[in-house]
Amino acid sequence: MSPTEVASFLHEQRVVVCATTGLHGWPHLMPLWYLVREDEIWAWTYAKSQKVRNLERDDRATLQVETGERYEELRGVMIEARAHIHRDRELVAEFGAELFGRYGSEVAGPEFMEVIRAQAAKRVALQFAPARVASWDHRKLGGAY
């Protein structure tokens, strides 16, 4: 995919699988809701989650977003990235409100922000800065595999 196609694809999809390296060297894979901000993937998760502990030890992550059922429909993007863990409660709350907005929740009013702030107290925002991007689009193969 071209850079424009990659950007469009990432904005269309809704789940990224995040791979980190576990304590014993095994890959740890988890799905996350995400936003694209200035060509970076951002997500949030619980501060005490295994993926956060893994990223505290080693900030490298591989992200994958994919779609398609049949071989000739497969499309995806894999991103090798460095993760930055944001713990500032207000930044995490603002990000959480933006994330909920993308996934269909009504983002309005002080009551909603209080719920988000309560969640932010237990969460972190993850910023993934890409080091390398690979993509594929089997629809472009025209039946020649």
MARBABA-407287 format. One record per residue: x, y, z of N, C-alpha, C in turn; residue number from 1. Coordinates in Angstrom, 1 decimal, padded with zeros to 4 digits. Atoms other than C-alpha are relative to their C-alpha. Layout:
<nodes>
nu=X	nv=Y	nw=Z	cau=X	cav=Y	caw=Z	cu=X	cv=Y	cw=Z	resi=NUM
...
</nodes>
This chain:
<nodes>
nu=000.8	nv=-001.2	nw=000.0	cau=000.0	cav=000.0	caw=000.0	cu=000.9	cv=001.2	cw=000.0	resi=1
nu=-000.7	nv=-001.3	nw=000.0	cau=001.1	cav=003.6	caw=-000.6	cu=-000.2	cv=000.6	cw=001.4	resi=2
nu=000.2	nv=-000.6	nw=-001.3	cau=001.5	cav=005.8	caw=002.5	cu=-001.5	cv=000.6	cw=000.1	resi=3
nu=001.4	nv=-000.5	nw=000.0	cau=-001.9	cav=007.4	caw=001.6	cu=-001.0	cv=-001.1	cw=000.3	resi=4
nu=000.8	nv=001.1	nw=-000.2	cau=-003.5	cav=004.0	caw=001.4	cu=000.1	cv=-000.6	cw=001.4	resi=5
nu=-000.2	nv=000.5	nw=-001.3	cau=-002.0	cav=002.9	caw=004.7	cu=-000.7	cv=000.9	cw=001.0	resi=6
nu=000.7	nv=-000.9	nw=-000.9	cau=-003.3	cav=006.1	caw=006.4	cu=-001.5	cv=-000.2	cw=000.0	resi=7
nu=001.5	nv=000.3	nw=000.2	cau=-006.8	cav=005.5	caw=005.0	cu=-000.4	cv=-001.3	cw=000.6	resi=8
nu=000.3	nv=001.3	nw=-000.6	cau=-006.7	cav=001.9	caw=006.0	cu=-000.1	cv=000.0	cw=001.5	resi=9
nu=-000.1	nv=-000.1	nw=-001.5	cau=-005.7	cav=002.7	caw=009.6	cu=-001.2	cv=000.8	cw=000.5	resi=10
nu=001.2	nv=-000.8	nw=-000.5	cau=-008.5	cav=005.3	caw=009.9	cu=-001.3	cv=-000.8	cw=-000.2	resi=11
nu=001.2	nv=000.8	nw=000.2	cau=-011.1	cav=002.7	caw=008.6	cu=-000.1	cv=-001.1	cw=001.0	resi=12
nu=000.0	nv=001.2	nw=-000.9	cau=-010.2	cav=-000.2	caw=010.9	cu=-000.2	cv=000.5	cw=001.4	resi=13
nu=000.4	nv=-000.3	nw=-001.4	cau=-011.1	cav=-000.4	caw=014.6	cu=000.8	cv=-000.7	cw=001.0	resi=14
nu=-000.8	nv=000.7	nw=-001.0	cau=-008.8	cav=-002.9	caw=016.3	cu=001.4	cv=-000.2	cw=-000.5	resi=15
nu=-001.4	nv=000.3	nw=000.2	cau=-005.0	cav=-003.1	caw=016.5	cu=000.4	cv=-001.1	cw=001.0	resi=16
nu=-000.5	nv=001.1	nw=-000.8	cau=-003.3	cav=-006.2	caw=017.8	cu=001.5	cv=000.5	cw=000.4	resi=17
nu=-001.3	nv=-000.5	nw=-000.5	cau=-000.3	cav=-005.1	caw=020.0	cu=000.8	cv=-001.2	cw=000.5	resi=18
nu=-000.9	nv=001.1	nw=-000.5	cau=002.6	cav=-007.5	caw=020.5	cu=001.1	cv=000.7	cw=000.8	resi=19
nu=-001.1	nv=-000.4	nw=-000.8	cau=005.0	cav=-006.9	caw=023.3	cu=000.8	cv=-001.2	cw=000.4	resi=20
nu=-000.8	nv=001.1	nw=-000.5	cau=007.7	cav=-009.1	caw=024.8	cu=-000.2	cv=-000.2	cw=001.4	resi=21
nu=000.2	nv=000.4	nw=-001.3	cau=006.8	cav=-010.9	caw=027.9	cu=001.2	cv=-000.2	cw=000.8	resi=22
nu=-001.1	nv=000.1	nw=-001.0	cau=009.0	cav=-011.4	caw=031.0	cu=000.9	cv=-001.2	cw=-000.4	resi=23
nu=-000.8	nv=001.2	nw=000.4	cau=010.1	cav=-014.9	caw=029.7	cu=000.4	cv=000.0	cw=-001.5	resi=24
nu=-000.4	nv=-000.1	nw=001.4	cau=010.7	cav=-013.7	caw=026.1	cu=-001.1	cv=-000.4	cw=-001.0	resi=25
nu=001.1	nv=000.4	nw=000.9	cau=007.4	cav=-014.9	caw=024.7	cu=-000.8	cv=001.2	cw=-000.5	resi=26
nu=000.9	nv=-001.1	nw=000.5	cau=005.3	cav=-012.6	caw=022.5	cu=-001.3	cv=000.0	cw=000.8	resi=27
nu=001.2	nv=-000.2	nw=-000.7	cau=002.3	cav=-011.2	caw=024.3	cu=-000.9	cv=000.9	cw=-000.9	resi=28
nu=000.8	nv=-000.7	nw=001.0	cau=-000.5	cav=-010.2	caw=021.9	cu=-001.4	cv=000.3	cw=000.7	resi=29
nu=001.2	nv=-000.5	nw=-000.6	cau=-003.5	cav=-008.1	caw=022.9	cu=-000.7	cv=001.0	cw=-001.0	resi=30
nu=000.7	nv=-000.9	nw=000.8	cau=-006.2	cav=-006.3	caw=020.9	cu=-000.3	cv=001.3	cw=000.7	resi=31
nu=000.3	nv=-001.3	nw=-000.6	cau=-006.8	cav=-002.6	caw=021.5	cu=-000.8	cv=000.9	cw=-000.9	resi=32
nu=000.6	nv=-001.1	nw=000.8	cau=-009.1	cav=000.2	caw=020.3	cu=001.1	cv=001.0	cw=-000.1	resi=33
nu=-001.0	nv=-001.0	nw=000.2	cau=-007.0	cav=003.0	caw=018.9	cu=-000.4	cv=001.2	cw=-000.8	resi=34
nu=000.1	nv=-001.2	nw=000.8	cau=-006.7	cav=006.4	caw=017.3	cu=001.3	cv=000.2	cw=-000.8	resi=35
nu=-001.2	nv=-000.4	nw=000.7	cau=-004.3	cav=007.6	caw=014.7	cu=000.1	cv=001.5	cw=000.2	resi=36
nu=-000.3	nv=-001.4	nw=-000.3	cau=-002.7	cav=010.9	caw=015.7	cu=001.3	cv=000.3	cw=-000.7	resi=37
nu=-001.2	nv=-000.5	nw=000.7	cau=-000.2	cav=012.5	caw=013.3	cu=000.9	cv=-001.2	cw=-000.3	resi=38
nu=-000.7	nv=001.2	nw=000.5	cau=000.8	cav=009.1	caw=011.8	cu=000.5	cv=-000.9	cw=001.1	resi=39
nu=-000.3	nv=000.9	nw=-001.1	cau=001.1	cav=007.4	caw=015.2	cu=-001.2	cv=-000.6	cw=000.5	resi=40
nu=001.1	nv=000.7	nw=-000.6	cau=-001.1	cav=004.9	caw=016.8	cu=000.0	cv=000.3	cw=001.5	resi=41
nu=000.1	nv=-000.3	nw=-001.5	cau=-002.4	cav=005.8	caw=020.3	cu=-001.1	cv=-001.0	cw=000.5	resi=42
nu=001.0	nv=000.8	nw=-000.6	cau=-004.4	cav=003.5	caw=022.6	cu=000.0	cv=000.3	cw=001.5	resi=43
nu=-000.1	nv=-000.1	nw=-001.5	cau=-005.2	cav=003.3	caw=026.3	cu=-000.3	cv=-001.4	cw=000.6	resi=44
nu=000.2	nv=001.3	nw=-000.6	cau=-005.2	cav=000.4	caw=028.7	cu=000.2	cv=000.2	cw=001.5	resi=45
nu=-000.2	nv=-000.1	nw=-001.4	cau=-005.1	cav=-000.3	caw=032.4	cu=001.5	cv=000.1	cw=000.3	resi=46
nu=-001.4	nv=-000.3	nw=-000.3	cau=-001.8	cav=000.9	caw=034.0	cu=000.6	cv=-001.3	cw=000.5	resi=47
nu=-000.6	nv=001.2	nw=-000.5	cau=-001.3	cav=-002.5	caw=035.7	cu=-000.1	cv=-001.2	cw=-000.9	resi=48
nu=000.1	nv=001.1	nw=000.9	cau=-001.9	cav=-004.6	caw=032.6	cu=001.4	cv=-000.6	cw=-000.4	resi=49
nu=-001.2	nv=000.7	nw=000.4	cau=000.7	cav=-007.1	caw=031.4	cu=000.7	cv=000.8	cw=-001.1	resi=50
nu=-000.6	nv=-000.7	nw=001.1	cau=001.3	cav=-005.1	caw=028.2	cu=000.8	cv=001.2	cw=000.5	resi=51
nu=-000.7	nv=-001.2	nw=-000.6	cau=002.2	cav=-002.0	caw=030.2	cu=001.3	cv=-000.4	cw=000.7	resi=52
nu=-001.2	nv=000.5	nw=-000.7	cau=004.6	cav=-004.0	caw=032.4	cu=001.1	cv=-000.4	cw=-001.0	resi=53
nu=-001.0	nv=000.4	nw=001.0	cau=006.2	cav=-005.4	caw=029.3	cu=000.6	cv=001.2	cw=-000.7	resi=54
nu=-000.6	nv=-001.2	nw=000.6	cau=006.6	cav=-002.0	caw=027.7	cu=000.9	cv=000.8	cw=000.9	resi=55
nu=-000.9	nv=-000.7	nw=-001.0	cau=008.1	cav=-000.6	caw=030.9	cu=001.4	cv=-000.6	cw=-000.1	resi=56
nu=-001.3	nv=000.7	nw=000.1	cau=010.9	cav=-003.2	caw=030.5	cu=000.6	cv=000.2	cw=-001.4	resi=57
nu=-000.5	nv=000.0	nw=001.4	cau=011.2	cav=-003.0	caw=026.7	cu=-001.0	cv=000.8	cw=-000.8	resi=58
nu=001.0	nv=-000.8	nw=000.6	cau=009.5	cav=-000.2	caw=024.8	cu=-000.3	cv=-000.4	cw=-001.4	resi=59
nu=000.3	nv=000.5	nw=001.4	cau=009.5	cav=-002.1	caw=021.5	cu=-001.4	cv=-000.7	cw=-000.1	resi=60
nu=001.3	nv=000.7	nw=000.2	cau=006.1	cav=-003.2	caw=020.2	cu=-000.2	cv=-000.2	cw=-001.5	resi=61
nu=000.4	nv=000.2	nw=001.4	cau=004.8	cav=-004.6	caw=016.9	cu=-001.5	cv=000.0	cw=000.0	resi=62
nu=001.4	nv=-000.2	nw=000.1	cau=001.3	cav=-003.5	caw=015.9	cu=-000.5	cv=-000.6	cw=-001.3	resi=63
nu=000.6	nv=000.5	nw=001.3	cau=-000.9	cav=-005.2	caw=013.3	cu=-001.5	cv=000.3	cw=000.0	resi=64
nu=001.4	nv=-000.3	nw=000.3	cau=-004.2	cav=-004.1	caw=011.8	cu=-000.2	cv=-000.8	cw=-001.3	resi=65
nu=000.3	nv=000.8	nw=001.2	cau=-005.7	cav=-006.5	caw=009.3	cu=-001.5	cv=-000.2	cw=-000.2	resi=66
nu=001.4	nv=000.3	nw=000.3	cau=-008.9	cav=-007.3	caw=007.5	cu=000.0	cv=-001.0	cw=-001.2	resi=67
nu=000.2	nv=000.9	nw=001.1	cau=-010.3	cav=-009.8	caw=005.0	cu=-000.3	cv=-001.4	cw=000.5	resi=68
nu=000.4	nv=001.3	nw=-000.3	cau=-011.8	cav=-013.2	caw=005.0	cu=000.7	cv=-001.0	cw=-000.9	resi=69
nu=-000.6	nv=000.9	nw=000.9	cau=-010.5	cav=-014.9	caw=001.9	cu=001.4	cv=000.5	cw=-000.4	resi=70
nu=-001.3	nv=-000.3	nw=000.3	cau=-006.9	cav=-014.9	caw=000.7	cu=000.1	cv=001.3	cw=-000.9	resi=71
nu=000.0	nv=-001.1	nw=001.0	cau=-007.6	cav=-012.5	caw=-002.2	cu=-000.5	cv=001.3	cw=000.5	resi=72
nu=000.6	nv=-001.2	nw=-000.6	cau=-009.2	cav=-010.0	caw=000.2	cu=000.9	cv=000.5	cw=001.1	resi=73
nu=-000.8	nv=-000.4	nw=-001.1	cau=-006.4	cav=-009.8	caw=002.8	cu=000.7	cv=001.3	cw=-000.2	resi=74
nu=-000.7	nv=-001.2	nw=-000.1	cau=-005.1	cav=-006.4	caw=003.7	cu=000.5	cv=000.2	cw=001.4	resi=75
nu=-000.5	nv=-000.3	nw=-001.4	cau=-003.0	cav=-005.2	caw=006.6	cu=001.2	cv=000.9	cw=000.0	resi=76
nu=-001.2	nv=-000.9	nw=-000.3	cau=-000.4	cav=-003.0	caw=008.1	cu=000.6	cv=-000.5	cw=001.3	resi=77
nu=-000.7	nv=000.3	nw=-001.2	cau=002.3	cav=-004.0	caw=010.5	cu=001.0	cv=001.1	cw=000.3	resi=78
nu=-000.9	nv=-001.2	nw=-000.4	cau=004.2	cav=-001.3	caw=012.4	cu=000.9	cv=-000.5	cw=001.2	resi=79
nu=-000.9	nv=000.1	nw=-001.1	cau=007.3	cav=-001.8	caw=014.4	cu=000.2	cv=001.4	cw=000.7	resi=80
nu=000.1	nv=-001.3	nw=-000.6	cau=007.2	cav=001.0	caw=017.0	cu=000.7	cv=000.0	cw=001.4	resi=81
nu=-000.4	nv=-000.2	nw=-001.4	cau=008.6	cav=002.4	caw=020.2	cu=-001.2	cv=000.6	cw=000.7	resi=82
nu=001.2	nv=-000.5	nw=-000.8	cau=006.0	cav=003.0	caw=022.9	cu=000.4	cv=001.0	cw=001.0	resi=83
nu=-000.2	nv=-001.0	nw=-001.0	cau=005.8	cav=006.0	caw=025.1	cu=-001.3	cv=-000.2	cw=000.9	resi=84
nu=001.1	nv=000.2	nw=-000.9	cau=003.6	cav=005.5	caw=028.2	cu=-000.3	cv=001.3	cw=000.7	resi=85
nu=000.5	nv=-001.3	nw=-000.5	cau=001.6	cav=008.6	caw=029.2	cu=-000.8	cv=-000.3	cw=001.3	resi=86
nu=000.7	nv=000.2	nw=-001.3	cau=000.5	cav=008.7	caw=032.9	cu=-000.7	cv=001.3	cw=000.5	resi=87
nu=000.7	nv=-001.2	nw=-000.4	cau=-000.7	cav=012.3	caw=033.2	cu=-001.5	cv=-000.1	cw=-000.1	resi=88
nu=001.5	nv=000.4	nw=-000.1	cau=-004.3	cav=011.9	caw=034.3	cu=-000.8	cv=000.9	cw=-000.9	resi=89
nu=000.9	nv=-000.9	nw=000.9	cau=-005.7	cav=014.9	caw=032.3	cu=000.3	cv=-000.4	cw=-001.4	resi=90
nu=-000.3	nv=000.4	nw=001.4	cau=-003.9	cav=013.8	caw=029.1	cu=-000.7	cv=-001.3	cw=-000.3	resi=91
nu=000.7	nv=001.3	nw=000.2	cau=-005.2	cav=010.3	caw=029.6	cu=-001.5	cv=000.1	cw=-000.1	resi=92
nu=001.4	nv=-000.2	nw=000.0	cau=-008.7	cav=011.5	caw=030.3	cu=-000.4	cv=000.7	cw=-001.4	resi=93
nu=000.3	nv=-000.7	nw=001.3	cau=-008.7	cav=013.8	caw=027.2	cu=000.1	cv=-001.1	cw=-001.1	resi=94
nu=-000.2	nv=001.0	nw=001.0	cau=-007.4	cav=010.9	caw=025.1	cu=-001.2	cv=-001.0	cw=000.1	resi=95
nu=001.1	nv=000.9	nw=-000.2	cau=-010.1	cav=008.6	caw=026.6	cu=-001.3	cv=000.5	cw=-000.6	resi=96
nu=001.2	nv=-000.6	nw=000.6	cau=-012.9	cav=011.0	caw=025.6	cu=000.1	cv=000.0	cw=-001.5	resi=97
nu=-000.1	nv=000.0	nw=001.4	cau=-011.5	cav=011.2	caw=022.1	cu=-000.2	cv=-001.4	cw=-000.5	resi=98
nu=000.2	nv=001.4	nw=000.4	cau=-011.3	cav=007.4	caw=021.9	cu=-001.4	cv=-000.5	cw=000.0	resi=99
nu=001.4	nv=000.4	nw=-000.1	cau=-014.8	cav=006.9	caw=023.1	cu=-000.8	cv=000.7	cw=-001.1	resi=100
nu=000.6	nv=-000.6	nw=001.1	cau=-015.9	cav=009.4	caw=020.5	cu=000.1	cv=-000.8	cw=-001.3	resi=101
nu=-000.2	nv=000.8	nw=001.3	cau=-014.4	cav=007.3	caw=017.7	cu=-000.9	cv=-001.3	cw=000.0	resi=102
nu=000.7	nv=001.3	nw=-000.1	cau=-016.1	cav=004.1	caw=019.0	cu=-001.5	cv=000.1	cw=000.3	resi=103
nu=001.4	nv=-000.1	nw=000.0	cau=-019.6	cav=005.5	caw=019.1	cu=-000.6	cv=000.5	cw=001.3	resi=104
nu=000.6	nv=-000.5	nw=-001.2	cau=-020.1	cav=006.7	caw=022.6	cu=-000.3	cv=001.5	cw=-000.1	resi=105
nu=000.4	nv=-001.4	nw=000.0	cau=-021.8	cav=010.0	caw=023.2	cu=001.0	cv=000.7	cw=000.9	resi=106
nu=-000.9	nv=-000.8	nw=-000.8	cau=-019.1	cav=012.4	caw=024.4	cu=-000.5	cv=001.3	cw=000.2	resi=107
nu=000.6	nv=-001.3	nw=-000.3	cau=-020.9	cav=015.2	caw=026.0	cu=-000.2	cv=000.2	cw=001.5	resi=108
nu=000.4	nv=-000.3	nw=-001.4	cau=-021.3	cav=016.9	caw=029.3	cu=000.9	cv=-000.3	cw=001.1	resi=109
nu=-000.9	nv=000.2	nw=-001.1	cau=-019.6	cav=017.1	caw=032.6	cu=-000.1	cv=-001.4	cw=000.7	resi=110
nu=000.2	nv=001.4	nw=-000.6	cau=-021.1	cav=013.7	caw=033.8	cu=000.9	cv=-001.0	cw=-000.8	resi=111
nu=-000.8	nv=000.9	nw=000.8	cau=-019.5	cav=011.9	caw=030.9	cu=001.5	cv=000.2	cw=000.3	resi=112
nu=-001.4	nv=-000.2	nw=-000.3	cau=-016.1	cav=013.5	caw=031.6	cu=000.4	cv=-000.5	cw=001.4	resi=113
nu=-000.3	nv=000.6	nw=-001.3	cau=-016.3	cav=012.5	caw=035.2	cu=000.2	cv=-001.5	cw=000.0	resi=114
nu=-000.1	nv=001.4	nw=000.2	cau=-016.8	cav=008.9	caw=034.1	cu=001.4	cv=-000.3	cw=-000.6	resi=115
nu=-001.3	nv=000.2	nw=000.7	cau=-013.8	cav=009.2	caw=031.8	cu=001.2	cv=000.3	cw=001.0	resi=116
nu=-001.1	nv=-000.3	nw=-000.9	cau=-011.6	cav=010.9	caw=034.5	cu=000.1	cv=-001.1	cw=001.1	resi=117
nu=-000.1	nv=001.2	nw=-000.9	cau=-012.5	cav=008.0	caw=036.9	cu=000.7	cv=-001.1	cw=-000.6	resi=118
nu=-000.8	nv=001.0	nw=000.7	cau=-011.3	cav=005.6	caw=034.3	cu=001.4	cv=000.3	cw=-000.2	resi=119
nu=-001.4	nv=-000.4	nw=000.2	cau=-008.2	cav=007.6	caw=033.6	cu=000.9	cv=-000.2	cw=001.2	resi=120
nu=-000.8	nv=000.1	nw=-001.2	cau=-007.1	cav=007.3	caw=037.2	cu=000.6	cv=-001.4	cw=000.0	resi=121
nu=-000.6	nv=001.4	nw=000.0	cau=-006.5	cav=003.5	caw=036.5	cu=000.7	cv=-000.3	cw=-001.3	resi=122
nu=-000.5	nv=000.3	nw=001.3	cau=-005.3	cav=003.8	caw=032.9	cu=001.2	cv=000.9	cw=-000.4	resi=123
nu=-001.1	nv=-000.7	nw=000.6	cau=-002.4	cav=005.0	caw=030.8	cu=-000.4	cv=000.2	cw=-001.5	resi=124
nu=000.1	nv=-000.1	nw=001.4	cau=-002.3	cav=006.3	caw=027.2	cu=001.3	cv=-000.5	cw=-000.6	resi=125
nu=-001.2	nv=000.6	nw=000.7	cau=000.1	cav=004.4	caw=024.9	cu=000.2	cv=000.7	cw=-001.4	resi=126
nu=-000.4	nv=-000.7	nw=001.2	cau=001.8	cav=006.4	caw=022.1	cu=001.0	cv=-000.9	cw=-000.7	resi=127
nu=-000.9	nv=000.8	nw=000.8	cau=003.4	cav=004.2	caw=019.4	cu=000.6	cv=000.8	cw=-001.1	resi=128
nu=-000.7	nv=-000.8	nw=001.1	cau=006.0	cav=006.0	caw=017.3	cu=000.6	cv=-001.0	cw=-001.0	resi=129
nu=-000.4	nv=001.0	nw=001.0	cau=006.6	cav=004.0	caw=014.1	cu=001.5	cv=000.1	cw=-000.3	resi=130
nu=-001.4	nv=000.1	nw=000.5	cau=010.2	cav=002.8	caw=013.3	cu=000.0	cv=-000.6	cw=-001.4	resi=131
nu=000.1	nv=000.6	nw=001.3	cau=009.2	cav=000.7	caw=010.3	cu=-001.5	cv=-000.5	cw=-000.2	resi=132
nu=001.4	nv=000.4	nw=000.3	cau=005.9	cav=000.0	caw=008.5	cu=000.1	cv=-000.9	cw=-001.2	resi=133
nu=000.2	nv=000.9	nw=001.1	cau=005.0	cav=-002.9	caw=006.2	cu=-001.5	cv=-000.2	cw=-000.2	resi=134
nu=001.4	nv=000.1	nw=000.3	cau=001.7	cav=-003.3	caw=004.4	cu=-000.2	cv=-001.0	cw=-001.1	resi=135
nu=000.4	nv=000.9	nw=001.1	cau=-000.1	cav=-005.7	caw=002.1	cu=-001.4	cv=000.2	cw=-000.4	resi=136
nu=001.4	nv=-000.1	nw=000.5	cau=-003.2	cav=-005.7	caw=-000.1	cu=-000.1	cv=-001.0	cw=-001.1	resi=137
nu=000.2	nv=001.1	nw=001.0	cau=-004.0	cav=-009.0	caw=-001.8	cu=-001.0	cv=000.3	cw=-001.1	resi=138
nu=001.0	nv=-000.4	nw=001.0	cau=-006.8	cav=-007.3	caw=-003.7	cu=000.8	cv=000.4	cw=-001.3	resi=139
nu=-000.8	nv=-000.5	nw=001.1	cau=-004.0	cav=-005.9	caw=-005.9	cu=000.7	cv=-001.1	cw=-000.8	resi=140
nu=-000.7	nv=001.1	nw=000.7	cau=-002.7	cav=-009.3	caw=-006.9	cu=-000.7	cv=-000.5	cw=-001.3	resi=141
nu=000.7	nv=000.4	nw=001.2	cau=-005.4	cav=-009.8	caw=-009.5	cu=-000.2	cv=-001.5	cw=-000.2	resi=142
nu=000.1	nv=001.5	nw=000.1	cau=-005.7	cav=-013.5	caw=-008.8	cu=001.3	cv=-000.7	cw=-000.2	resi=143
nu=-001.3	nv=000.7	nw=000.2	cau=-002.0	cav=-014.2	caw=-009.4	cu=000.7	cv=000.0	cw=001.4	resi=144
nu=-000.6	nv=000.2	nw=-001.3	cau=-000.6	cav=-015.7	caw=-006.2	cu=001.3	cv=-000.7	cw=-000.2	resi=145
</nodes>
